[in-house]
Structure formats: C-alpha cells, structure tokens
Amino acid sequence: MKSKKEIGGYFELEFQKKGLYHKNAILLNSGRSCLEYILMTKKFRKIYLPHYICDSILEPVKKTDLIYSFYSIDEKFYPQRTFNLKKNEAFLYVNYFGLCDKNVNKLKAIYKNLIVDNTQAFFSKPKKDVDTFYSARKFLGVPDGGILYTNKKNEEEYDVDESYKRGMYLLKRIDVDASSGLKLFEENEISLSNTDIKRMSKLTKSLLESIDYKEVIEKRNFNFNYLHTKLAEINELKLNWKKVNAPFAYPLLINKSGVRDKLIENKIYVPMLWKNVFKWTDADSWERVLTKYLLPIPIDQRYNIKDMKRIITTLKSIL
C-alpha cells in the first residue's frame, strides 16, 4: 500500500525541477551497475577492454564471470586492431574525454555487440541500438548515479538506492573547501565499490533534475575552446577538436615530469588517469605515456575565463 504524503514538519533541501538531460534512460546507482546490467542481461561470455581505463571496470566483469581480454589504442584513441567477435562476445570502447564520437561511429559499423562507456562523455547522445552508459558524478555535483541506454530490458525489480550518507563531501566542499572534503570524497568512492544494482536514489535524481544543462554545456565548451587556443601549440596530442560537446576535461599532453605535482601545489587539481595502467601494459606502451604525462585540465561549469587564464599563467610559469 502506498504511504500517504507527509505534510508539515521540518524543511528539506529545495530544488528546481528543470528536468533530466537523459530523459528516456534507465536510471541506476552507478556506471558500474549499468555495465553489470548490460553484461547480465545480454548474457555475454567474453569482453574486450582497452588497457587505458579505470580498473573499477573489472568489478562488473568479474561479478558476471566474464572472460576478458585487453586491447591497445593509438594516438587518436582508436583501437589498434580489429577483432572478429562471436555472438556472445562484446567490445567496450571509452569515449575518451567526450572527444571521440567519431571513433564511436566507426566502431558501431564494425561491432554489433559494441558497448560505449560514456562516463567521460555525459553530453554525447547514445547511438541507436548501442548499449551505452554514463556516470553522473564525473560531470555534476551528485554523490552517485548511473544512466543506461540498452535495447534489452531486465525484468528484475531493483531496490531504490539511498544517497544521503554519501553526500557529506559535497556539503563540506561548500561550507569549508575541496581539500577538507577530500577524505569524505575518497570514502564515498570506496563505498561505491562492489555494490548491488539499484535504482537511482531520489536525492541524486532530484539533484540531476535541478541543473541548467544548457548553461553547463555552454561553459564547458567555452572553457575548453579558450584553453585550446592558448595551449594547442604545446599540446602533444594533435587531434581535430574544432567542434566539441561539453567535454570531460581538456587533455593536455606534455612529456615532462613534475608538471602535475606543481599544478596541484598551486591548487589546480589534476588527477592521474589511471595508475592501474602501469600494471597492465609494457614499459614502452602509448597507454603508459598517457597515464604518466596526460593532464586532464578542469574546464567544467564551475569556472570562467579568469580561472582559465590562471591555469595558463601557472602552466607557463612551470614550463
């Protein structure tokens, strides 16, 4: 029996209901749950994964008892070789930094069982009949949340997740600063490991419905394009970035040690993607170069041209 609406009592957080960006998707508790949903529903037995990927991708792969094999990418983030997939085999591709839609289109024509990891490409639309998943917290101020497009639904009933305990690092960043909330953020990341598939929490859905996505897209595009006009000459990645769609970050490749640490010293937080690659690849691999030297420069909706100028000034002083 449906419980009655509560009337009165203390006030809750208030959000505007602007609507979701991904309106027709399956809303789950994490990107990993989305992948597990795909693998379980499609009953795949083997999956091909890129070396250049976060090791958390192995959680749903191992939970579903899949055989997995790695492949390498080239300097355009495209797979170095093509595989002849069997009916029960899948090929996973990462839309790196939200800048690889053209690669996705090429791979869609090759692989029937293509899975697109859009965790770095929140604003890239899914391709028809291509299993695609997203991670909301990689782009927006939410504690969790996964978004899934698939042409085969699972009839199982999943519980709705609860996110209130995971939101403390978001509140502390507002009240204090980012570094003070870092430990809570790291604890939240750990809490998302090996969780069961659940529906997206009411809190996360409410947060996602309150966002002005048009503004987010405009700010990310402006910041990315501004950095590119200033940094293209020193960026060792030579790709065609004339038209972008709210990317994850500006990928700056500089083959010089210590740049990341000095940026962090100047409170420009640039993560390493991903340390596990050192264990998975040979010493002379392209993926190791990316892991060691690629700097994902923040270009998201929290920042403006003043912040971008500070990043450029800091980089010039380091280099």
Secondary structure, DSSP 8 states (H G I E B T S, - for coil): -------SSS----------SSTTSEEES-HHHHHHHHHHHHT-SEEEEESSS-GGGHHHHHHTT-EEEEE-B-TTS-BSS-----TTEEEEEE-GGG--HHHHHHHHHH-TTEEEE-TT-TTS---TT-EEEEEGGGTSS-S--EEEE-SS-------B---GGGGHHHHHHHHS-TTTTHHHHHHHHHHTTT----B--HHHHHHHHT--HHHHHHHHHHHHHHHHHHHTTT-S-----SS-SS-S-EEEE---TTHHHHHHHTT-----S-TTHHHHS-TT-HHHHHHHHEEEE--STT--HHHHHHHHHHHHHH-
